[in-house]
Amino acid sequence: MAKIRGAVTVNTVRCKGCNLCVVACPCDVLALQPKEVNDRGYHYAYMAQPDKCIGCQSCALVCPDACIEVYRKVEQ
């Protein structure tokens, strides 16, 4: 049976590091970049553990700036 995995893309330029997506993720996939900041000086979100993503879109739903897009990939 095919396995569905998720993939998250974050618009790092627009992300203000509010941490809402990190808290909303049920699989602890996202984290804030600890060392790097974007052009506006914010620590942005990224996929810390991409193998755990199930594509539930919880992170995208809570993002106040619509910086997150979630895709689902079918792996065989």
C-alpha positions as CSV (number, residue, x, y, z in Angstrom):
1,M,0.0,0.0,0.0
2,A,1.2,3.5,-0.8
3,K,2.3,5.7,2.0
4,I,1.4,9.4,2.1
5,R,4.0,11.8,3.4
6,G,3.8,15.5,3.8
7,A,6.1,18.3,2.7
8,V,6.0,21.8,4.2
9,T,7.4,24.9,2.5
10,V,7.8,28.0,4.5
11,N,8.2,31.5,3.0
12,T,11.2,32.4,5.1
13,V,11.1,36.1,4.0
14,R,7.6,36.6,5.4
15,C,7.8,34.4,8.5
16,K,7.9,36.4,11.7
17,G,8.7,33.5,14.0
18,C,5.5,33.6,16.0
19,N,5.9,29.8,16.8
20,L,2.2,29.1,16.3
21,C,3.0,26.5,13.6
22,V,5.5,24.7,15.8
23,V,3.0,24.4,18.6
24,A,0.2,23.3,16.3
25,C,2.1,20.5,14.7
26,P,1.0,17.1,16.2
27,C,4.2,15.3,15.0
28,D,6.8,17.8,16.1
29,V,8.0,18.4,12.5
30,L,8.6,22.1,12.7
31,A,11.0,24.2,14.7
32,L,12.3,27.8,14.7
33,Q,15.7,28.2,13.1
34,P,18.0,28.7,16.2
35,K,20.9,30.5,14.5
36,E,19.7,32.1,11.3
37,V,17.3,35.0,10.9
38,N,15.5,36.4,7.8
39,D,15.9,39.9,6.4
40,R,13.5,41.3,9.0
41,G,15.5,39.8,11.9
42,Y,13.1,37.0,12.8
43,H,14.0,33.4,13.5
44,Y,11.9,31.6,10.9
45,A,10.2,28.2,10.9
46,Y,11.7,25.2,9.1
47,M,11.2,21.4,8.9
48,A,13.4,20.0,11.6
49,Q,12.2,16.4,11.2
50,P,10.8,16.1,7.6
51,D,10.3,12.3,7.8
52,K,7.6,12.7,10.5
53,C,5.3,15.0,8.4
54,I,1.9,13.5,7.7
55,G,0.6,16.5,5.7
56,C,-2.2,17.4,8.1
57,Q,-2.0,21.1,7.3
58,S,-2.4,22.2,11.0
59,C,0.6,24.4,10.7
60,A,-0.7,26.2,7.6
61,L,-4.1,26.7,9.2
62,V,-2.8,28.6,12.2
63,C,-0.2,30.7,10.4
64,P,-1.4,34.3,10.6
65,D,0.7,35.5,7.6
66,A,0.0,32.5,5.3
67,C,3.7,31.7,5.0
68,I,3.2,27.9,5.0
69,E,2.2,25.6,2.2
70,V,1.7,21.9,2.8
71,Y,1.9,19.2,0.1
72,R,1.1,15.5,0.2
73,K,3.3,13.1,-1.7
74,V,2.5,9.5,-2.3
75,E,5.4,7.1,-1.9
76,Q,5.3,3.5,-3.0
